[in-house]
Amino acid sequence: MAVSLWVVAWFRRRWDRPGRLVQRAGRGSYGAYVLHPPVLVVLSLLARTLTVAPEAKFLLVATTGVVATFAVGVGLTHRWAMARLAKPR
């Protein structure tokens, strides 16, 4: 347990400034949280017809689903933010 706490503290000290990618992913994280169930269900249904091992399907659906939901989340937050900024007052 001490090692795991030490690792968390070490990461907190070393990488305390998020990069550009992390900042964008942070903005889209709520969108990804809300959108991930339907996206994963759709991707699972599409992957049902593939003739590969179930483990490979899981990896494909999981990685594609995470990337897709964060991309959609970032796109939606960016679009809503831009719409709010562009609205005449």
N, C-alpha and C positions, 0 to 999 in steps of 0.2 A: 504494500500500500504506500509505503514511503517513496518508493521509486516512481510510482505513477504520479503522486503529488509533486515530486521533484521535477518530472518531465513537464507537467503543466506549468509550473512556475518558471522553468527554463524557457519554454516557448513564449510565455507572457513577457519575459524580459527581452528576449532576442528579437521577436517579431511583433513589436507593438505598433508598427505603422503599416496599415493596410495599403496594398498596392492598388493600382487602377482597376484591375480585374476583380479584386475582392470588394472594392467599393461598389462596383456595378452589380456584382452578385448579391451584395447586401441589400441593395435597393429592390432587387427582384425576388428576394427570399420570401416575402409574404405572398406574392403572386404565385410562386412555386409551391408554397405550402397549400394554397387554396386549389390550385389547378392540378396537382400531381395525381389525385385519384382517377379522374376521368382520362387523363393522358395515359396513365399506366394500364388502365383497362383496355383502351383502344389499341395500344401497342401490343398488349398480351393477346388480344383477339387477332391482330394481324400476324403475330408470330406463331400462332397456332398451326398454320399450314406448313411451316418450315420443317424440313426433315433433318434436324440436327438434335443433338443431345439436349435434354431439358436444362442442364446447367448452362449450356451455351445460349439457349434462349433467354434464360434468366439474366445472364450478363449483358446480352444485347438489349433487352427491354429495360433493364435498370440503368445502364449508361445512357442509352438514347433518351429515356424518360427524364433523367435528371437534367441533361443538357437541354432538352426541349422545354421542360417546364421553367427552367431558369431563363431561357431565351424569351419565352412568351411573357414571363413575369417582368423582365427588364423592359421589354417592348411596351407592355401596357403601362408600366409606371412612367416610362419616358414619354409616351403619348399623352397620358393624362397630365403630366407635369407641363408639357409643351402647350397643351390646350388651355391650361389655367394661366400660363404666362401670356399666351397670345390673345386671351379674351379681352376685349375693350372694356374699359372701366367707365 
